[in-house]
Amino acid sequence: MRIVIKFAGALFEDDATVRSLARQVATLAEEGHKILVVHGGGRLFTATLKRMAIESKFIAGLRVTNRETRDVAVMVFAGLLNKKLTAAISAEGQPAVGVSAADARCFVAEPMVHNEVEGGLGFVGYLTGLNAQFIESLWHERLLPLAPCLGLGPNNELYNINADHMAAACAEYLSAEQLIYLTDVAGVLDGERVLSVVTCEEIERLVQYRVVSGGMVLKLEAAKRAIEGGVREVRIVGGTSPGALLPVYLCPPPERLFRRHDGRFVQKEVLVAFRAQAQTGPCENRQIRLAPA
């Protein structure tokens, strides 16, 4: 199975969590799954900018990125965090390699358009291409690629890309069967309640009435894009949950939630499955699933 896994930057703050997730990623790779890891690092990025007395500004959840800010992004994402996670996975016996945008022109980007002005956000872009042959060659050599949220744009400039959207685009370009978002939250909340079922249409309501906000908006939009792009399933999983990366077949959803016709899903929806803290074994976590029509 081809799987794209997106690590939330907040998960890097706890070394035990990094080791646990690295061990799970290595296990999936050993089982024969072809995995691409995409990661952000917003919290450390913001903290580093603050230490360097560089102001952070956001528009619609996207960071305005001038050249100075972009250079710090490359330092934090492609440098410290990418190498930390690469080392952690390699330490579990699965050879991993950090792959940034410029390496073999692996991830190609275009400037983001905001308020009809291209480049209005500075060096913020969106993924427009992926060197699938290069990724395939790494998989062939049993290497596990890890990509920071950067893209190579016009004039060979590096662009900061929202990691949620980059992961969704990568899953689409690689024809991945599964996209997994590892987050620092339990799931999609409506007030204090973890939602049990959310349709794709319901995503629009959640956003319109501000039931969800900030990073979760971008995550749900990216998940919807992935489904519409052909990805079979998207999950949003609390990254600190034990067994967060267990294969889906170990945590099957209730049968009534899916209906099949000619081997394909015909009911499009998001399933947020909450496994209560009971004797349910390794599936004790919260997940979101999207099944394409």
C-alpha positions in Angstrom: 0.0 0.0 0.0 1.2 3.5 -0.8 0.8 5.8 2.3 1.5 9.5 2.8 2.0 10.4 6.4 1.9 14.0 7.5 3.6 14.8 10.9 2.4 17.9 12.7 5.2 20.1 13.8 4.0 20.1 17.4 4.8 16.4 17.7 8.5 17.1 17.4 8.4 18.8 20.8 8.3 15.5 22.7 11.2 13.1 22.1 9.3 10.1 23.3 6.5 10.8 20.8 9.0 11.1 18.0 10.6 7.8 18.9 7.2 6.0 19.2 6.0 7.3 15.8 9.3 6.6 14.2 9.1 3.0 15.4 5.5 2.7 14.0 6.6 4.2 10.6 9.5 1.7 10.5 7.2 -1.2 11.2 4.8 -0.2 8.4 7.8 0.1 6.0 9.1 -3.3 7.1 5.6 -4.8 6.2 6.1 -3.7 2.7 4.2 -0.4 2.6 5.6 2.4 0.4 5.7 5.4 2.6 6.3 9.1 2.1 6.5 11.3 5.2 5.7 15.0 4.9 6.2 17.3 7.9 5.7 20.8 9.0 7.3 22.5 12.0 5.3 25.7 12.6 5.9 26.0 16.3 9.7 25.7 16.2 9.6 27.9 13.1 7.7 30.6 15.0 10.0 30.3 18.0 13.1 30.6 15.8 11.7 33.7 14.1 11.0 35.2 17.5 14.5 34.5 18.7 15.8 36.2 15.5 13.5 39.2 16.1 11.6 38.5 12.8 7.8 39.2 13.0 5.3 36.5 12.1 2.2 37.6 10.1 -0.6 35.3 9.0 -3.3 35.8 6.4 -6.1 33.2 6.2 -4.0 30.7 8.2 -1.0 31.1 5.9 2.3 32.7 7.0 3.4 35.7 5.0 6.9 34.8 4.0 9.5 37.3 2.8 13.0 36.2 1.8 14.4 36.4 5.3 11.5 34.4 6.7 11.8 31.9 3.9 15.5 31.3 4.7 14.6 30.5 8.3 12.0 28.1 7.1 14.5 26.2 5.0 16.9 26.1 8.0 14.2 24.8 10.4 12.2 22.5 8.1 14.9 21.0 5.8 17.6 21.2 8.4 16.9 20.6 12.1 13.4 18.9 12.0 13.9 16.9 8.8 17.2 15.4 10.1 15.8 14.8 13.6 13.0 12.6 12.2 15.2 11.0 9.6 17.6 10.0 12.3 14.8 8.7 14.5 13.3 6.4 11.8 16.8 5.2 10.7 17.5 4.3 14.4 14.6 1.9 14.3 16.2 -0.1 11.5 14.5 1.5 8.5 16.9 3.5 6.4 15.4 6.9 5.8 16.5 9.8 3.7 15.6 13.5 3.9 14.4 14.8 0.5 14.0 18.5 0.1 12.4 20.3 -2.8 15.6 21.0 -4.7 16.8 17.4 -4.5 16.2 16.0 -8.0 13.6 18.8 -8.3 11.4 16.5 -6.3 8.7 18.9 -5.3 7.8 21.7 -7.7 5.7 24.8 -6.6 4.1 27.9 -7.9 3.5 31.1 -5.9 0.3 31.3 -4.0 -2.3 33.8 -5.3 -4.0 35.8 -2.6 -6.7 38.5 -3.3 -6.0 38.0 -7.0 -2.3 39.0 -6.5 0.3 36.4 -7.3 3.1 36.4 -4.7 1.0 38.5 -2.3 2.1 36.2 0.5 5.7 36.3 -0.5 7.5 33.0 -0.8 4.4 30.9 -0.1 3.5 28.4 -2.7 1.4 25.4 -3.6 2.6 22.1 -5.0 2.2 21.7 -8.7 4.4 18.7 -9.4 6.3 15.8 -7.9 9.2 13.7 -9.2 7.4 10.4 -8.8 10.2 8.5 -10.6 12.7 9.7 -8.0 10.4 8.7 -5.1 9.9 5.3 -6.7 13.6 4.8 -7.0 14.0 5.4 -3.3 11.3 2.9 -2.5 12.9 0.4 -4.9 16.1 0.7 -2.8 14.0 0.2 0.4 14.6 3.8 1.5 11.9 5.8 3.2 11.8 9.5 2.0 10.9 12.3 4.4 10.0 15.7 2.9 9.8 19.1 4.6 7.0 21.4 3.5 9.0 23.2 0.8 8.6 23.5 -3.0 11.0 24.6 -5.7 9.4 27.4 -7.7 10.3 29.9 -10.4 13.9 31.0 -10.7 14.9 28.1 -8.5 13.5 29.8 -5.4 12.3 27.7 -2.5 8.7 28.3 -1.3 7.0 27.6 2.0 4.0 25.3 1.5 1.3 24.5 3.9 2.2 21.0 5.0 -1.4 19.7 5.1 -2.0 20.8 1.5 1.4 19.5 0.4 0.6 16.0 1.9 -2.8 15.9 0.1 -1.2 16.8 -3.2 1.6 14.3 -2.7 -1.0 11.6 -2.0 -2.8 12.5 -5.2 0.3 12.6 -7.4 1.6 9.3 -6.0 -1.8 7.6 -6.3 -1.6 6.8 -2.6 -4.3 4.5 -1.1 -4.1 6.3 2.2 -3.3 9.7 3.6 -2.7 10.0 7.4 -2.5 13.2 9.3 -0.8 12.9 12.7 -1.9 15.8 14.9 -1.6 17.0 18.4 -5.4 17.0 18.9 -7.9 14.2 19.4 -10.1 14.9 16.4 -12.7 17.3 14.9 -14.6 18.9 17.8 -18.1 20.5 17.8 -17.8 22.3 21.1 -16.7 19.7 23.6 -17.9 16.8 21.5 -15.8 14.7 19.2 -17.8 14.3 16.0 -18.7 10.7 15.1 -19.6 11.2 11.4 -19.0 14.2 9.1 -20.0 14.3 5.4 -17.9 16.2 2.9 -20.7 18.7 2.7 -20.6 19.0 6.4 -17.1 20.3 6.2 -18.4 23.4 4.5 -20.9 24.0 7.4 -18.2 23.5 10.0 -16.0 26.1 8.3 -18.9 28.5 7.6 -20.2 28.6 11.2 -16.7 28.5 12.6 -17.1 25.2 14.4 -13.6 24.5 13.3 -10.9 27.1 12.9 -7.2 27.7 12.2 -5.2 24.6 11.2 -8.2 22.3 11.3 -9.9 24.2 8.5 -6.8 23.7 6.3 -6.6 20.1 7.3 -10.2 19.3 6.4 -10.0 21.2 3.1 -6.9 19.2 2.2 -8.5 16.0 3.2 -11.5 16.7 0.9 -9.1 17.6 -1.9 -7.3 14.3 -1.5 -10.5 12.3 -1.6 -11.7 14.2 -4.7 -8.2 13.5 -6.2 -8.7 9.7 -5.9 -7.1 8.9 -2.5 -9.1 6.0 -1.1 -9.0 7.0 2.6 -7.8 9.9 4.7 -7.4 9.7 8.5 -6.7 12.3 11.1 -5.2 10.7 14.1 -3.9 12.0 17.4 -0.2 11.4 17.1 0.3 10.7 20.8 -2.2 7.8 20.7 -0.7 4.3 21.1 -0.8 2.5 17.8 -1.8 5.7 15.9 -0.3 4.4 12.7 -1.8 0.9 12.8 -3.2 -0.2 9.4 -6.8 0.5 8.9 -7.7 -3.2 8.7 -6.8 -3.5 12.4 -9.4 -0.8 13.3 -12.3 -1.5 10.9 -15.2 1.1 11.0 -18.7 0.0 11.6 -20.0 -1.9 8.6 -23.0 0.4 8.1 -20.8 3.4 7.4 -19.7 2.1 4.0 -21.6 0.7 1.1 -19.8 -0.9 -1.8 -20.8 -1.3 -5.5 -18.5 -3.0 -8.0 -15.7 -2.9 -5.5 -15.8 0.9 -5.0 -17.1 3.1 -2.2 -20.4 4.8 -3.1 -21.0 6.7 0.1 -18.7 9.8 0.6 -18.2 10.7 4.2 -15.7 11.3 6.9 -15.7 8.9 9.8 -14.4 10.1 13.1 -14.0 6.9 15.1 -13.5 7.2 18.8 -12.2 4.2 20.6 -12.9 4.8 24.2 -10.3 4.1 26.8 -11.5 0.5 27.4 -10.0 -2.9 26.8 -10.0 -2.4 23.0 -6.4 -3.1 22.4 -4.2 -1.1 20.0 -7.2 0.7 18.3 -7.7 3.1 21.2 -7.5 6.3 19.2 -9.6 8.9 17.4 -9.6 8.9 13.6 -11.2 10.5 10.7 -11.8 8.5 7.6 -13.0 9.8 4.2 -14.3 7.3 1.7 -14.5 8.4 -2.0 -17.5 7.9 -4.1 
